[in-house]
Amino acid sequence: MKLGIVGLGRMGGNITRRLMDAGHECAVFDTSNETREALQKDGADSADSLKALVERLPAPRNIWLMLPAGEITESTISKLSELLEPGDTLIEGGNAFFKDDVRRARELGEKGLHYVDVGVSGGVWGRERGYCLMIGGEKDIVERLDPIFDTLAPGSGDIEKTPGREDERFDGRAEQGYLHCGPVGAGHFVKMVHNGIEYGMMQAYAEGFDILKNRNLETLPEGERYELDLADIAELWRRGSVISSWLLDLTSIALSEDHDLEQYSGQVNDSGEGRWTIEAAIEEAVPANVLTSALFTRFRSRSDNTYGEKLLSAMRQQFGGHVETPMSPTE
C-alpha cells in the first residue's frame, strides 16, 4: 500500500521507516528540506509541497498526518481538504483533542472525505518495537487501512495470551497491539486517557525514588540513614517485581546514564493530554485524584524542582525524546 505522510519528526520519520522496512511505499512531505532528503535516501518518495504529495498518490488516497496539535495541524488539514478528492482519507496520528477530531470529520465529510484518528504510543523506540495504536473512524475505512496498522503495531511478541480471551467476542487485533476503538474521536480519547494514566505512573515512580534518595538526610536518626544506589534499585525492580514496566526500564537507563540526573533541571512540561483527561473526568463526574495530582505537580515543577521531578523529565526524554524547554504557565 502507498501512503502519504506529512510531518517527519521523531515519530513521523520512524513511522515512515518502519512502513518502508515492511515493503510499503511512502510519499513524504515536511517543511524541512534536510528531513525530506534524509527520508528520500532511505527510499521514500519525497515531495516538496502538499500538492506534489497528493499528486504522487493513487486514488483513493491515504495521508497520515504526524504534526504537533494545534494550528499547524488545523492549517494542514484545511489545505489538504482543498487538494483531495471524494473517497480520500486523512489519518491524524498526532496528539489531537478528540473533540477536534469529531469536528474535523464532520467538516471533511461534507466534502466526501474520510477521517481516521489514531492515538500512537511507542515514542522514539517505535521503529524497532512497534507502536501501540488506538484507532477511531468508520469501520470500513479502518479495515481498508488494516495493512498499515498491522505493520506499525508491535505484534503479539512473546507476551502470553490472557486467559479467557479465546472467546470470539474479543477483538484479536488488541493482542497484536492495535485496536479499532470506535467511531471518530474514540482513538484519541483512549490515547488521551492512556497519557493521563502515564502521568500518574511516572509521578509514582518519581515520588518513590525521591523518598529513596533522601534517606541519607542528616536530620534522620543516624542508624536509620541509608546511602542507596538508585540505579541498582531500578535495575533490581525491573526483574520480577510487581511494579516492573517499560517506564521502569527507561528509568533504569536514565539512572545508568546520569546517576544524579545532573543534565535535568526538573522542569516537567505537559503535552496537553493530561489536561484533557482531567477535563473529561470533570465532564463525567469521575474522581481522578492521582491523575489530577500528577498534572498539578508538573505545573509546580516549573518554579521549584525536586529530584523526583528530574526523574520525570528523564523518563520523558527516554521514551519520547522530549528535551526540556522553557514553557509559560499557559502552554
Sequence and secondary structure as in RCSB ss.txt:
>XXXX:A:sequence
MKLGIVGLGRMGGNITRRLMDAGHECAVFDTSNETREALQKDGADSADSLKALVERLPAPRNIWLMLPAGEITES
TISKLSELLEPGDTLIEGGNAFFKDDVRRARELGEKGLHYVDVGVSGGVWGRERGYCLMIGGEKDIVERLDPIFD
TLAPGSGDIEKTPGREDERFDGRAEQGYLHCGPVGAGHFVKMVHNGIEYGMMQAYAEGFDILKNRNLETLPEGER
YELDLADIAELWRRGSVISSWLLDLTSIALSEDHDLEQYSGQVNDSGEGRWTIEAAIEEAVPANVLTSALFTRFR
SRSDNTYGEKLLSAMRQQFGGHVETPMSPTE
>XXXX:A:secstr
 EEEEE  SHHHHHHHHHHHHTT EEEEE S HHHHHHHHHTT EE SSHHHHHHTS SS EEEE   TTHHHHH
HHHHHHHH  TT EEEE S   HHHHHHHHHHHHTTT EEEEEEEE GGGHHHH  EEEEES HHHHHHTHHHHH
HHS   TT    TTTTSTTS GGGGGTEEEEESTTHHHHHHHHHHHHHHHHHHHHHHHHHHHHGGG TTS GGG 
    HHHHHHHHHTT TT  HHHHHHHHHHHH TT TT        SHHHHHHHHHHHHT   HHHHHHHHHHHH
TTTS  HHHHHHHHHHHHHH        TT 
